[in-house]
Amino acid sequence: MKQSMRLLVAVMAVAALMLSLAACGQAPEKEVKKAEKPAAEKKEEAKKFKAGFVYVSPVGDAGYSYAHDLGRKAVENLGWVETSYVESVAEGADSERVIRNMARKGFDVIFTTSFGYMDPTLKVAKEFPEVKFMHCSGFKKAPNMNNYFGRIYQARYLTGMVAGDMTKSNIIGYVAAFPIPEVIRGINAFTLGVQAVNPKAEVRVVWTKTWYDPALEKDAAISLLDVGADIIAQHQDSPGPQEAAQERGVYSVGYNSNMAPFAPKAHLTGAIWNWAPLYVETVKEVKDGTWKGNQSLWWGMEKGIVDLAPYGDMVPEEVRKQVDAKKEEIKNGTFKVFAGPIKNQKGEVVIPEGQSATDEQMLGMTWFVEGVIGTTE
């Protein structure tokens, strides 16, 4: 009996010890569970700010979409932004579908980077009032949609000065995409720059009616070379016109990005984009709640959004100094590109002496200045 009692006491002691150890082992686990955050809070922390970009041509075009994509990468480098893009999106129904798909996926801000995306962007913006939309080069806006662009015409004027100094035939070819105000304004600014240093020179325009078609762009440049042009400028997305100029042994002026690698023996300089400042500022404003809709943003050289590509070795030092001096005047506001007197192709004064074109006049420009050979159709 005594032996049974001893055994019972021993079993009870072991059981008590095991319960005690189990209790000790559970305490830390309870503390861990107590320290964990709710699932919804963890999910919110994991969600990154999302910015979407829609491009009209391939990002590898070395031109317009490539320049925008450099801006996207600058945004992604902030660390807290997740970016995504869709390239080669046709203007019209295709773009509307792509933009709406991004909005449905919870993007915080969507950048649509071609003029023909304007109406599709506005339509989707009305459907998704919580999403912020930024449309490039258009003029429509809404409470959650802004339009934006850069004063690339300022850089165009400077490249025109270089071309005017470098031409020997006094015929400069210009391969252009579509006859819309953005393109017409650039051709006019370029021509004013040409004539500022060489009043005898003329600028001949050929329309391709496409933003991106390397073969067609190159053929258009060749047609201008065939009529005596010894410099080719462009408002196109590919370096096709640059390559045509180099193959003929003449000079060229690029656009969008530095196209010198594609035609190093021809490339004088170019009007180039730097979208990073605007894109970085925009995503910061959206994130911190300071972004405002119904705005039209049109930044210039003073903001660093437009600039000149590096000069080619063939550009003389005196030409560089002259152009650089005018660039500083543009940046500090002492020189306006569209300052009168300016005449149209018919010789009529459209901007009188002592006046400068307003932003509204420039944004709606549908006429060519004197010195341009071609139609706005």
C-alpha positions as CSV (number, residue, x, y, z in Angstrom):
1,M,0.0,0.0,0.0
2,K,2.8,2.4,0.9
3,Q,4.5,1.5,-2.3
4,S,1.4,2.3,-4.3
5,M,1.0,5.6,-2.6
6,R,4.6,6.5,-3.3
7,L,4.0,5.6,-7.0
8,L,0.9,7.8,-7.1
9,V,2.7,10.8,-5.6
10,A,5.6,10.4,-8.1
11,V,3.2,10.3,-11.0
12,M,1.3,13.4,-9.8
13,A,4.6,15.2,-9.3
14,V,5.7,14.4,-12.9
15,A,2.4,15.6,-14.2
16,A,2.6,18.8,-12.3
17,L,6.1,19.4,-13.6
18,M,5.0,18.8,-17.2
19,L,2.1,21.2,-16.8
20,S,4.4,23.8,-15.4
21,L,6.9,23.3,-18.3
22,A,4.1,23.5,-20.8
23,A,2.8,26.7,-19.3
24,C,6.3,28.2,-19.4
25,G,6.7,27.2,-23.1
26,Q,3.4,28.8,-24.0
27,A,4.1,32.2,-22.6
28,P,6.5,33.4,-25.2
29,E,4.1,32.1,-28.0
30,K,1.3,34.2,-26.5
31,E,3.6,37.2,-26.4
32,V,4.5,36.8,-30.1
33,K,0.9,36.5,-31.1
34,K,0.1,39.6,-29.2
35,A,2.9,41.5,-30.9
36,E,1.7,40.6,-34.4
37,K,-0.1,43.3,-36.4
38,P,-3.6,42.7,-37.9
39,A,-3.6,41.2,-41.4
40,A,-5.2,44.3,-42.9
41,E,-2.5,46.5,-41.5
42,K,0.3,44.2,-42.8
43,K,-1.4,44.2,-46.2
44,E,-1.5,48.0,-46.3
45,E,2.2,48.2,-45.4
46,A,3.1,45.8,-48.2
47,K,1.1,47.7,-50.9
48,K,3.4,49.9,-52.9
49,F,2.5,53.2,-54.6
50,K,1.8,52.3,-58.3
51,A,2.5,54.4,-61.3
52,G,1.6,53.3,-64.9
53,F,2.9,54.5,-68.2
54,V,1.3,54.1,-71.7
55,Y,3.6,54.5,-74.7
56,V,2.8,54.9,-78.4
57,S,6.0,53.2,-79.7
58,P,8.5,50.7,-78.5
59,V,10.7,51.8,-75.6
60,G,13.6,50.7,-77.6
61,D,12.9,53.2,-80.4
62,A,15.7,55.5,-79.2
63,G,13.3,58.3,-79.4
64,Y,10.0,59.5,-77.8
65,S,9.0,56.5,-75.8
66,Y,12.6,55.8,-74.9
67,A,12.9,59.3,-73.4
68,H,9.6,58.8,-71.4
69,D,10.9,55.4,-70.1
70,L,14.0,57.1,-68.7
71,G,11.7,59.2,-66.7
72,R,9.8,56.2,-65.5
73,K,13.0,54.6,-64.4
74,A,13.8,57.7,-62.4
75,V,10.5,57.3,-60.6
76,E,11.2,53.7,-59.9
77,N,14.5,54.6,-58.3
78,L,12.7,56.4,-55.5
79,G,12.3,53.0,-54.0
80,W,8.7,53.3,-52.8
81,V,7.1,53.3,-56.2
82,E,6.2,50.3,-58.3
83,T,6.0,51.2,-62.0
84,S,4.6,49.4,-65.0
85,Y,4.3,50.3,-68.7
86,V,2.7,49.1,-71.9
87,E,4.5,50.0,-75.2
88,S,3.4,50.3,-78.8
89,V,-0.2,51.1,-77.9
90,A,-2.3,52.4,-80.8
91,E,-4.1,55.7,-80.3
92,G,-7.9,55.2,-80.0
93,A,-9.8,52.1,-78.8
94,D,-6.6,50.1,-77.9
95,S,-5.4,52.9,-75.6
96,E,-8.7,53.2,-73.9
97,R,-8.6,49.5,-73.1
98,V,-5.0,49.6,-71.8
99,I,-5.7,52.7,-69.6
100,R,-8.9,51.3,-68.1
101,N,-7.1,48.0,-67.4
102,M,-4.4,49.9,-65.4
103,A,-7.1,51.8,-63.5
104,R,-8.9,48.6,-62.5
105,K,-5.6,47.2,-61.2
106,G,-5.3,50.0,-58.6
107,F,-2.7,52.2,-60.1
108,D,-2.4,55.5,-58.1
109,V,-1.4,57.6,-61.1
110,I,-1.3,56.8,-64.8
111,F,0.7,58.7,-67.4
112,T,-0.6,58.6,-71.0
113,T,2.2,59.9,-73.2
114,S,0.7,60.5,-76.7
115,F,-1.6,63.2,-78.1
116,G,-4.1,60.7,-79.4
117,Y,-4.6,59.3,-75.9
118,M,-6.3,62.5,-74.8
119,D,-10.0,61.5,-75.2
120,P,-9.5,57.9,-74.0
121,T,-7.7,59.2,-70.9
122,L,-10.5,61.7,-70.2
123,K,-13.2,59.0,-70.6
124,V,-11.4,56.6,-68.2
125,A,-10.7,59.4,-65.8
126,K,-14.4,60.0,-65.4
127,E,-15.0,56.3,-64.6
128,F,-12.2,56.2,-61.9
129,P,-12.3,59.5,-60.0
130,E,-10.0,58.1,-57.3
131,V,-7.1,57.6,-59.8
132,K,-4.9,60.5,-60.9
133,F,-4.3,60.8,-64.7
134,M,-1.6,62.8,-66.5
135,H,-1.9,63.2,-70.3
136,C,1.1,64.4,-72.3
137,S,0.8,67.0,-75.1
138,G,-3.0,67.4,-75.0
139,F,-5.2,70.2,-73.7
140,K,-8.2,68.5,-72.0
141,K,-8.4,68.2,-68.2
142,A,-10.6,67.1,-65.3
143,P,-10.7,67.1,-61.5
144,N,-8.5,64.0,-61.6
145,M,-6.7,64.6,-64.9
146,N,-4.0,67.1,-65.8
147,N,-2.2,67.7,-69.2
148,Y,1.5,68.3,-69.4
149,F,4.2,69.0,-71.8
150,G,7.6,70.6,-72.1
151,R,8.6,73.7,-74.1
152,I,10.5,71.7,-76.6
153,Y,10.1,74.5,-79.1
154,Q,12.8,76.3,-77.1
155,A,15.3,73.6,-77.9
156,R,14.0,73.4,-81.4
157,Y,14.9,77.1,-81.9
158,L,18.5,76.5,-80.8
159,T,18.9,73.4,-83.0
160,G,17.7,75.6,-85.9
161,M,20.4,78.1,-85.2
162,V,23.0,75.3,-85.5
163,A,21.4,74.1,-88.7
164,G,21.3,77.6,-90.2
165,D,25.0,78.0,-89.5
166,M,26.0,74.7,-90.9
167,T,24.0,74.4,-94.1
168,K,25.7,75.1,-97.4
169,S,22.8,74.5,-99.8
170,N,20.4,76.7,-97.7
171,I,17.9,73.8,-98.0
172,I,17.1,72.1,-94.7
173,G,14.8,69.1,-94.7
174,Y,12.3,68.3,-91.9
175,V,10.7,64.9,-91.5
176,A,7.5,65.4,-89.5
177,A,4.8,63.1,-88.1
178,F,1.4,64.7,-88.0
179,P,0.2,68.3,-88.8
180,I,-1.0,69.1,-85.3
181,P,-0.1,72.2,-83.2
182,E,2.7,70.4,-81.3
183,V,4.6,69.5,-84.5
184,I,3.8,72.7,-86.4
185,R,5.0,74.8,-83.4
186,G,8.3,72.9,-83.4
187,I,8.8,73.4,-87.1
188,N,8.1,77.1,-86.8
189,A,10.5,77.5,-83.8
190,F,13.2,75.6,-85.7
191,T,12.7,77.8,-88.8
192,L,12.9,81.0,-86.7
193,G,16.2,79.7,-85.3
194,V,17.5,78.9,-88.8
195,Q,16.6,82.4,-90.1
196,A,18.0,84.2,-87.1
197,V,21.5,83.2,-88.3
198,N,20.8,82.6,-92.0
199,P,17.8,84.5,-93.6
200,K,18.5,82.8,-97.0
201,A,17.9,79.3,-95.7
202,E,14.5,77.5,-96.1
203,V,13.0,74.6,-94.3
204,R,11.2,72.0,-96.4
205,V,8.7,69.7,-94.7
206,V,7.5,66.2,-95.5
207,W,4.7,64.6,-93.5
208,T,4.8,60.9,-92.8
209,K,1.4,60.7,-90.9
210,T,3.0,58.3,-88.4
211,W,4.9,58.7,-85.2
212,Y,7.0,55.6,-85.6
213,D,7.9,53.8,-88.8
214,P,11.7,53.7,-89.3
215,A,11.6,52.7,-92.9
216,L,9.0,55.4,-93.9
217,E,10.9,58.0,-91.9
218,K,14.1,57.2,-93.7
219,D,12.4,57.3,-97.1
220,A,11.0,60.7,-96.3
221,A,14.4,62.0,-95.4
222,I,15.8,60.6,-98.7
223,S,13.1,62.4,-100.6
224,L,14.3,65.7,-99.0
225,L,18.0,64.9,-99.7
226,D,17.0,64.3,-103.3
227,V,15.9,67.9,-103.7
228,G,19.1,69.3,-102.3
229,A,18.7,69.3,-98.5
230,D,22.1,69.1,-96.8
231,I,20.7,68.9,-93.2
232,I,17.8,66.7,-92.1
233,A,15.8,67.5,-88.9
234,Q,12.9,65.5,-87.6
235,H,9.8,65.2,-85.4
236,Q,9.7,61.4,-85.5
237,D,10.5,58.6,-83.0
238,S,13.2,56.6,-84.7
239,P,16.7,57.5,-85.9
240,G,15.8,56.6,-89.5
241,P,16.2,60.2,-90.8
242,Q,19.6,60.5,-89.0
243,E,20.8,57.3,-90.7
244,A,19.7,58.6,-94.1
245,A,21.7,61.8,-93.6
246,Q,24.8,59.9,-92.6
247,E,24.6,57.5,-95.6
248,R,24.5,60.6,-97.9
249,G,27.4,62.3,-96.2
250,V,25.4,65.3,-94.9
251,Y,24.3,66.6,-91.5
252,S,21.3,65.9,-89.2
253,V,19.5,67.2,-86.2
254,G,18.0,64.7,-83.9
255,Y,15.0,64.6,-81.6
256,N,13.8,63.1,-78.3
257,S,17.1,61.6,-77.1
258,N,20.8,61.9,-78.1
259,M,20.8,60.1,-81.5
260,A,24.5,60.6,-82.1
261,P,25.3,56.9,-81.6
262,F,23.1,56.1,-84.7
263,A,24.8,58.7,-87.0
264,P,28.0,60.0,-85.3
265,K,29.3,61.5,-88.5
266,A,26.1,63.4,-89.2
267,H,24.5,64.3,-85.9
268,L,25.0,68.0,-85.1
269,T,22.8,68.1,-82.0
270,G,19.2,67.5,-81.1
271,A,16.2,68.7,-79.1
272,I,15.9,66.2,-76.3
273,W,13.6,65.4,-73.4
274,N,14.3,64.8,-69.7
275,W,11.0,63.8,-68.2
276,A,12.4,62.8,-64.8
277,P,11.9,66.1,-63.0
278,L,8.2,66.2,-63.8
279,Y,7.5,62.5,-63.2
280,V,9.3,62.5,-59.9
281,E,7.5,65.6,-58.7
282,T,4.1,64.3,-59.8
283,V,4.3,61.0,-57.9
284,K,5.5,62.7,-54.8
285,E,2.6,65.1,-54.9
286,V,0.1,62.3,-55.5
287,K,1.5,60.3,-52.6
288,D,1.5,63.2,-50.1
289,G,-1.9,64.5,-51.2
290,T,-0.8,67.8,-52.6
291,W,-1.5,67.0,-56.3
292,K,-4.2,69.2,-57.9
293,G,-6.3,68.4,-60.9
294,N,-7.6,70.6,-63.7
295,Q,-4.1,71.8,-64.4
296,S,-2.0,72.4,-67.5
297,L,1.7,72.0,-66.9
298,W,4.1,73.4,-69.5
299,W,7.7,73.4,-68.2
300,G,10.7,74.8,-70.1
301,M,14.5,74.8,-70.2
302,E,14.7,76.5,-66.8
303,K,13.2,73.3,-65.3
304,G,15.5,71.0,-67.1
305,I,12.8,69.1,-68.9
306,V,14.1,70.1,-72.4
307,D,17.6,70.6,-73.5
308,L,20.1,70.1,-76.3
309,A,22.0,66.9,-77.1
310,P,25.8,67.3,-77.0
311,Y,27.3,69.0,-80.0
312,G,29.0,66.9,-82.7
313,D,32.7,67.4,-83.2
314,M,31.9,69.1,-86.5
315,V,30.1,72.0,-84.9
316,P,32.6,75.0,-84.7
317,E,33.3,76.6,-81.3
318,E,31.9,80.0,-82.4
319,V,28.6,78.3,-83.3
320,R,28.5,76.6,-79.9
321,K,29.1,79.8,-78.1
322,Q,26.4,81.7,-80.0
323,V,23.8,79.0,-79.3
324,D,24.8,78.6,-75.7
325,A,24.4,82.3,-75.1
326,K,20.9,82.2,-76.6
327,K,20.1,79.2,-74.4
328,E,20.9,81.2,-71.3
329,E,18.7,84.0,-72.5
330,I,15.8,81.5,-72.9
331,K,16.4,80.0,-69.5
332,N,16.4,83.4,-67.7
333,G,13.4,84.6,-69.6
334,T,15.1,87.5,-71.5
335,F,14.4,85.9,-74.9
336,K,11.1,84.6,-76.2
337,V,11.1,82.3,-79.3
338,F,7.8,83.6,-80.7
339,A,8.4,87.3,-80.3
340,G,7.2,89.6,-83.0
341,P,7.4,90.6,-85.7
342,I,6.6,87.2,-87.1
343,K,5.1,86.6,-90.5
344,N,3.2,83.6,-91.9
345,Q,3.9,81.9,-95.2
346,K,1.8,84.5,-97.0
347,G,3.9,87.3,-95.7
348,E,1.2,88.5,-93.3
349,V,2.2,89.7,-89.8
350,V,0.6,87.3,-87.3
351,I,2.6,88.4,-84.2
352,P,3.3,92.2,-84.3
353,E,6.6,93.8,-83.1
354,G,6.7,94.3,-79.4
355,Q,4.4,91.3,-78.7
356,S,5.0,87.6,-78.0
357,A,2.7,84.7,-78.7
358,T,0.6,83.7,-75.7
359,D,0.5,80.1,-74.5
360,E,-3.0,79.7,-76.0
361,Q,-1.7,80.9,-79.4
362,M,1.2,78.5,-79.4
363,L,-0.9,75.6,-78.2
364,G,-3.3,76.2,-81.1
365,M,-0.7,77.0,-83.8
366,T,-1.9,75.7,-87.2
367,W,0.1,78.0,-89.5
368,F,3.7,78.0,-90.8
369,V,6.1,80.9,-90.4
370,E,7.7,82.5,-93.4
371,G,10.6,80.4,-94.6
372,V,8.8,77.0,-94.4
373,I,8.1,75.2,-97.6
374,G,5.1,72.9,-97.2
375,T,1.5,72.7,-96.1
376,T,-0.1,72.2,-92.7
377,E,-2.2,69.4,-94.0
